[in-house]
Amino acid sequence: MSDLPDTLAGCADAILRTADGRAKTALSKRCAAAWFASREAGTPMPIGKGDPPDAPARPDTPALMEPRDMPRRRTGSAAGRIALLHAVAHIELNAVDLHWDIISRFSDVKLPLGFYDDWVKAADEESKHFNLMCDNLESLGSHYGALPAHAFMWRAASDTASDFMGRLAVVPMVLEARGLDVTPGMIEIFRKAELPEAVAALEVIYAEEVSHVAYGSKWFHFLCGRHDLDPKETFHALVRKYFHGALKPPFNEEKRAEAGIPPDFYWPLTEAEPAPPRGARD
């Protein structure tokens, strides 16, 4: 693995600058293996200083569209199911970049090594998820890039590029938590369509995403403790600042609780126009 960058932040930057999805996730998995090998050996790879791009490199396809302009397809059809798998593949590829970006972009913040263990593991699992979705698309005669996709997830990353706690609040604790709400319904769609490989892949994603949301909650609470902030009030203020719109039920309260997010964190954010929170930061 001597051809890899010699710091974890350097690995993250290299992944973010790799455009092809399969190549990006292959490099992600190699970097994760190198990190955990160094940890096992008792000589952790240096974190280093990150220099992430404003946005990750992307292949020429899929074409990116505003969410409101995305074509609507019924999931009862083969084309609709392919579109759903394509959408999940796109989300997973964004998640790979998001997890490496948080390592690089906030590398100047002094953190325990456990922080890097968590997010490298999450990035490694998201790499697996992307490849599972690509395998399923290809088994159905399609591929990642065959359909348009939206850029919504990276917009949240851009909005929180200079706010570490805002990133943790919006990406794992809101966007990824939404995956816990909707994935059971997706699994049922593919079960009814008698596509067991897609069911198995989505069940892997569902099981592992709980931990990714939990990492967000864990380190958000860690930073709140470091800065003597109330976690619930701070979460509400940051989501109202950076997330555009209200949160939408129904919520998977059991899995959210398992990930360390109680109902009083998200139910107040379902209000369409909440009052300005006390102590919200500019």
ABEGO torsion letter per residue (X at the ends): XAABBABAAAAAAAAAABABAAAAAAAAAAAAAAAAAAAAAGBBBBAEBBBBBABBBBBAOBBBBBAAABBBBBAABAAAAAAAAAAAAAAAAAAAAAAAAAAAAAAABBBBAAAAAAAAAAAAAAAAAAAAAAAAAAAAGBBBGABBBBAAAAAAAAAAAABAAAAAAAAAAAAAAAAAAAAAAAAAAAAAAGBAAAAAAAAAAAAAAAAAAAAAAAAAAAAAAAAGBBAAAAAAAAAAAABBEBBBOBBBAAAAAAAGBBAAAAAAAABABBBBBBGBBX
